[in-house]
Amino acid sequence: MNRPIPVLIVIDHLHTGGAQEFVWQMCRQIPDDQIKITVCALRSGGVYVSKLKSINVDVIEIAPSKEKRWWPLIVFKMSKLISKQRHLAIHTFLENSFALCTPLAYLQKITTLHTIVAIRKQTPFWYFPLMSIYQHMIFVYLSFHPQELVRSGIQRNKIRSVEVAVNINEFLEIERDPSQKLPNISTKPSDLLITSIARLHPDKGHEYLIRAWPRVVESLPNARLLIVGEGEDQQRLQTMIEQLRLTHSIYLPGYRSDIKEILQRTDIFVRPSVNEGVNLITIQAMAAGLPVIGFQTDVPKEIIVANHNGVLVPLRDSDALANAIINLGSRPDLRARYGSNARQGVREYYSAHDIFNYYLKIYRLIGDDRHLNEISDMINRPWPFISSMRAAGDDHVA
């Protein structure tokens, strides 16, 4: 019997985020009798440490902080780890892990691949140029926006186009339940619950949602806003809520593990990010049958189709965001229609099974010492959430 292929996944940290959810889902889906995955985090701590350990994944934590004074230790420990533990491949996620581990693995002649989970404007200025410089050291770049890599000078034969991976099966079964109880969050069945779930970071745009809220509760006194997540922006957002005297109608509970129950209780999902058109939790919210409101951005892909599965409003426009919430909040028939369209769209397009099988094929290529030319792009079907659908004849609510 063949031994499992040993793969080391290196990521900046295991606190909440889309990349962390991706890694956890991949470790759950890929058979450990074929691929033996070890996860290494440059910064210790985070909720995904225990989640990974709960499914028997070995987790290595390098340093207690991302502060510059810890970087000599991080470099030393990673050099030692890569040289001593002979993994067949190193798979990096996020910028710092890529920048550090790619040359270290190259010196040890270990095959390296890198998954890009963000668009260029969400990343440090040096990230995409460095990917171009490092491309001779990389087996393959995996991205759902390959055109951005090509424009950065990376050869197309070094890139494979792969969709974001998210398991939606359990969310497709959700039926809205206004009586669903959420621990430490007080809502009545008659309350209109608006939910946003994301890392608390300025890029996620929560401040615009909070600034929109006074107008929302003025028009819809039974509206309640739930902002789920943890991150560097938490204290600033909490202070803003207090200054606007909105503590009675906005909940900021931090990290929550009961996402399925939260979506079951939710009436409208809001994605206030200023730099995203697609993210994992929005896909899951749509799978749960929720209409979605978000900002119009200039990103390459957008999953919200205005007047079909949700509402798009001008970027950073809190007044327009408030109007959209008020209008959709007062139209249960429209919420039901948009939610049904949202669920149908993601049901037809997203398959976590297909995506993780694609990664399994990549790992097997490395294990069999075969060439990358033997595998094509994973994305080989049209993106269904297209601009022409925005002209659909549904009622306009923004």
C-alpha positions in Angstrom: 0.0 0.0 0.0 1.3 3.4 -0.9 2.1 5.8 1.9 0.2 9.1 2.0 1.9 12.1 0.3 3.2 14.4 3.0 2.2 18.1 2.5 3.0 21.0 4.7 0.5 23.9 4.5 1.9 27.2 5.8 -0.3 30.1 6.6 0.3 33.4 8.3 -2.2 32.7 11.2 -5.2 30.6 12.2 -7.5 33.3 13.4 -10.8 33.9 11.6 -10.6 34.5 7.9 -11.5 33.1 4.5 -8.1 31.5 3.9 -8.3 29.7 7.3 -11.8 28.4 6.5 -10.5 27.2 3.2 -7.6 25.3 4.8 -9.9 23.7 7.4 -12.4 22.6 4.8 -9.7 21.2 2.6 -8.2 19.2 5.6 -11.7 17.8 6.2 -12.4 16.8 2.6 -9.0 15.4 1.4 -8.6 11.8 2.5 -5.7 11.5 5.0 -4.9 8.0 3.7 -3.8 9.7 0.4 -2.5 13.1 1.6 -1.0 13.6 5.0 -1.4 17.3 5.7 0.4 19.2 8.5 -0.6 22.8 9.0 2.0 25.4 10.2 1.0 28.9 11.3 3.6 31.6 11.6 1.6 33.3 14.4 0.2 31.2 17.1 -3.3 31.1 18.4 -6.7 31.4 16.7 -9.9 29.5 16.6 -8.8 27.3 13.7 -6.0 25.7 15.8 -8.6 23.7 17.9 -10.8 23.1 14.8 -7.9 21.5 12.9 -6.8 19.5 15.9 -10.4 18.3 16.4 -10.1 16.5 13.0 -6.7 15.1 13.9 -4.6 17.5 11.8 -1.1 18.2 13.2 -0.7 21.9 13.8 2.6 23.7 14.3 2.7 27.2 15.8 5.8 29.2 15.3 5.7 32.6 17.2 3.3 34.4 19.5 3.1 37.6 17.5 3.6 39.1 14.1 5.7 41.9 15.5 9.0 42.5 13.7 11.0 41.5 16.8 9.7 37.9 16.3 10.8 37.6 12.7 14.3 36.3 13.3 12.8 33.5 15.4 10.2 32.8 12.7 12.8 32.6 10.0 15.0 30.3 12.1 12.2 28.0 13.1 10.8 27.8 9.5 14.3 27.1 8.1 14.7 24.3 10.6 11.2 22.9 10.0 11.6 22.8 6.2 15.0 21.2 6.3 14.3 18.6 9.0 10.8 17.5 8.1 11.0 16.3 4.5 7.6 17.1 3.1 7.0 16.3 -0.6 5.3 19.7 -1.1 4.8 23.0 0.7 1.5 24.8 0.0 1.5 28.4 1.2 -1.5 30.7 1.9 -1.3 34.5 2.5 1.5 36.9 1.8 4.1 36.4 4.6 4.0 32.7 4.4 4.6 32.9 0.6 7.4 35.4 0.9 9.3 33.5 3.6 8.7 29.8 2.7 9.1 29.9 -1.1 12.9 30.5 -1.1 13.4 28.3 1.9 11.7 25.4 0.2 13.4 26.1 -3.1 16.8 25.9 -1.4 15.8 22.5 -0.1 14.5 21.4 -3.5 10.9 21.0 -2.2 8.0 21.6 -4.6 6.0 24.7 -3.6 2.6 25.8 -4.6 0.7 28.9 -3.6 -3.0 29.7 -3.4 -4.0 33.3 -3.8 -7.2 34.0 -1.9 -7.5 37.8 -2.4 -7.5 40.3 -5.2 -4.6 42.7 -5.7 -6.1 45.7 -4.0 -6.6 43.7 -0.8 -2.9 42.8 -0.5 0.4 44.6 0.3 1.9 46.5 -2.5 4.9 44.1 -2.8 2.9 40.8 -3.0 2.0 40.6 -6.7 5.5 41.9 -7.9 7.1 39.3 -5.6 5.0 36.5 -7.1 6.4 37.5 -10.5 10.0 37.5 -9.1 9.5 34.1 -7.4 7.7 32.3 -10.3 10.7 30.2 -11.2 10.6 28.7 -7.7 6.9 27.9 -7.8 5.3 24.7 -9.2 2.0 26.4 -9.6 -0.1 29.4 -8.6 -3.7 28.7 -7.9 -6.1 31.6 -8.2 -9.7 32.4 -9.0 -8.5 35.7 -10.6 -5.8 34.4 -13.0 -5.9 37.5 -15.1 -4.5 39.6 -12.3 -1.4 37.3 -12.1 -0.9 37.5 -15.9 -1.0 41.3 -15.7 1.6 41.2 -13.0 4.1 39.4 -15.3 3.5 35.8 -14.3 3.6 33.2 -17.1 0.2 31.7 -17.9 1.6 28.2 -17.8 2.5 28.7 -14.1 -1.1 29.5 -13.2 -4.1 27.3 -12.8 -7.6 28.8 -12.4 -9.5 27.4 -9.5 -12.7 28.5 -7.8 -13.0 29.4 -4.2 -13.9 26.4 -2.1 -16.8 26.3 0.3 -19.0 23.5 1.6 -22.6 24.6 1.1 -24.4 21.3 1.6 -25.5 21.9 5.2 -26.6 25.4 4.4 -28.8 24.3 1.5 -30.9 22.5 4.0 -31.6 25.6 6.1 -35.2 26.9 6.4 -35.6 30.3 8.1 -36.9 30.0 11.6 -37.7 33.4 13.4 -38.0 31.5 16.7 -34.4 30.2 16.5 -32.7 31.1 19.8 -29.1 32.5 19.6 -27.2 32.3 22.9 -26.4 35.7 24.4 -28.3 37.5 21.6 -31.7 38.7 22.5 -34.2 38.7 19.6 -37.9 38.3 19.4 -39.6 36.3 16.6 -41.0 39.6 15.3 -37.6 41.2 15.0 -36.0 41.7 11.6 -32.5 40.4 11.9 -29.8 41.8 9.6 -26.5 39.9 9.7 -23.0 40.5 8.6 -20.2 38.0 9.2 -16.6 38.8 8.5 -13.2 39.5 10.0 -13.4 42.9 11.7 -11.0 44.8 9.5 -11.4 48.2 7.7 -11.6 46.5 4.3 -14.8 44.7 5.4 -16.7 48.0 5.5 -18.6 47.5 8.8 -18.3 51.2 9.7 -20.5 52.1 6.7 -23.1 49.6 7.9 -23.1 51.0 11.4 -23.4 54.6 10.1 -26.4 53.4 8.0 -28.1 51.9 11.1 -29.7 55.0 12.7 -31.9 55.5 9.6 -32.7 51.8 9.5 -34.0 51.6 13.1 -35.9 54.9 12.6 -37.9 53.3 9.8 -37.9 49.8 11.1 -37.9 49.9 14.9 -37.9 46.1 15.1 -34.6 45.8 13.1 -31.6 44.3 14.8 -28.1 44.2 13.5 -25.7 41.3 14.2 -22.1 41.8 13.2 -20.2 38.5 13.8 -16.4 38.2 13.7 -13.2 39.2 15.5 -10.3 41.3 14.4 -8.3 44.5 14.8 -11.3 46.8 14.2 -13.4 45.4 17.0 -12.8 48.2 19.6 -13.2 51.0 17.0 -16.5 49.6 15.9 -17.7 49.1 19.5 -16.8 52.7 20.2 -18.7 53.9 17.1 -21.8 51.9 18.2 -21.7 53.4 21.7 -21.2 57.0 20.4 -24.2 56.6 18.1 -26.2 55.2 21.0 -27.0 52.0 19.1 -26.1 49.4 21.7 -29.8 48.5 22.0 -30.1 47.3 18.4 -26.6 46.3 17.3 -24.8 43.2 18.6 -21.1 42.7 18.2 -20.5 39.4 19.9 -17.1 38.5 18.4 -16.4 35.0 17.0 -19.3 32.6 16.9 -19.3 28.9 16.0 -23.1 28.7 15.5 -23.1 30.2 12.0 -25.7 27.7 10.7 -28.2 28.7 13.4 -27.4 32.4 12.9 -28.2 32.2 9.2 -31.4 30.2 10.0 -32.6 33.2 12.2 -31.4 35.9 9.7 -33.7 37.8 7.4 -31.2 39.7 5.3 -27.4 39.2 4.9 -25.2 42.3 4.3 -21.7 42.1 2.8 -20.4 45.7 3.3 -16.9 44.9 2.1 -15.3 47.6 -0.1 -13.0 45.2 -2.0 -14.9 41.9 -2.5 -17.3 40.5 -4.9 -17.2 36.9 -3.8 -16.4 35.5 -0.3 -17.0 32.2 1.4 -19.6 33.4 3.9 -21.7 35.2 1.3 -21.8 32.0 -0.7 -23.0 30.2 2.4 -25.6 32.9 3.2 -27.0 32.5 -0.3 -27.0 28.7 0.0 -29.1 29.3 3.2 -31.7 31.1 1.0 -30.9 34.7 2.1 -31.1 37.8 0.0 -27.8 39.7 0.1 -27.0 43.5 0.1 -23.6 44.7 -0.8 -21.5 47.5 -2.2 -20.8 47.8 -5.9 -17.0 47.3 -6.3 -14.8 47.1 -9.4 -13.6 43.5 -8.6 -13.3 41.0 -11.4 -16.2 38.8 -10.1 -19.4 39.7 -8.4 -21.8 37.2 -7.0 -24.6 39.6 -6.1 -26.9 40.1 -9.1 -28.9 43.3 -8.5 -32.7 42.8 -8.5 -32.2 39.0 -8.8 -30.6 37.6 -5.7 -29.9 40.8 -3.8 -29.2 44.5 -4.0 -26.0 46.4 -4.9 -25.5 50.0 -3.8 -22.8 52.7 -4.5 -19.5 52.0 -2.8 -19.2 53.4 0.8 -22.6 55.1 0.5 -24.2 54.6 3.9 -27.4 56.3 2.9 -27.9 54.1 0.0 -27.1 51.1 2.1 -29.8 52.2 4.6 -32.3 52.6 1.9 -31.7 49.1 0.6 -32.1 47.6 4.0 -35.3 49.5 4.7 -36.8 48.7 1.3 -35.9 45.0 1.4 -36.7 44.8 5.1 -40.3 46.0 4.4 -40.8 43.5 1.5 -41.0 39.9 2.7 -42.2 38.8 -0.7 -39.1 40.3 -2.3 -36.8 38.8 0.3 -38.3 35.4 -0.4 -37.8 35.8 -4.1 -34.2 37.0 -3.9 -33.4 34.3 -1.4 -34.7 31.6 -3.6 -32.8 32.9 -6.5 -29.6 33.1 -4.4 -29.9 29.5 -3.2 -30.6 28.2 -6.7 -27.6 30.1 -8.2 -25.0 28.7 -5.7 -26.5 25.3 -5.8 -25.9 25.1 -9.5 -22.4 26.5 -9.5 -20.5 25.6 -6.4 -19.3 22.2 -5.6 -16.8 21.8 -2.8 -16.3 18.2 -3.8 -15.1 19.2 -7.3 -12.8 21.9 -6.0 -11.1 19.7 -3.3 -10.8 16.9 -5.8 -8.9 19.3 -8.0 -6.5 20.1 -5.2 -6.1 16.3 -4.6 -5.1 15.9 -8.3 -2.5 18.7 -7.9 -1.0 16.9 -4.9 -0.9 13.6 -6.7 0.9 15.2 -9.7 3.6 16.2 -7.3 3.7 12.8 -5.6 4.0 11.0 -9.0 6.6 13.5 -10.2 4.5 14.4 -13.2 4.4 17.6 -15.1 1.9 20.4 -14.5 0.8 20.4 -18.2 -1.1 17.2 -17.4 -3.8 19.2 -15.5 -5.9 22.0 -17.0 -7.7 24.9 -15.3 -10.4 23.8 -12.9 -12.7 26.6 -13.9 -14.2 25.5 -17.2 -17.7 26.7 -17.0 -19.2 30.1 -17.4 -19.6 32.4 -14.4 -23.4 32.4 -14.0 -23.7 35.6 -11.9 -23.3 37.9 -14.9 -24.1 41.5 -15.5 -26.9 40.7 -18.0 -28.9 39.1 -15.2 -28.9 42.4 -13.5 -31.3 43.6 -16.1 -33.8 40.9 -15.0 -37.3 42.3 -14.6 -37.5 41.9 -10.8 -38.5 44.9 -8.7 -35.8 47.4 -7.9 -35.4 48.1 -4.2 -32.3 50.2 -3.8 
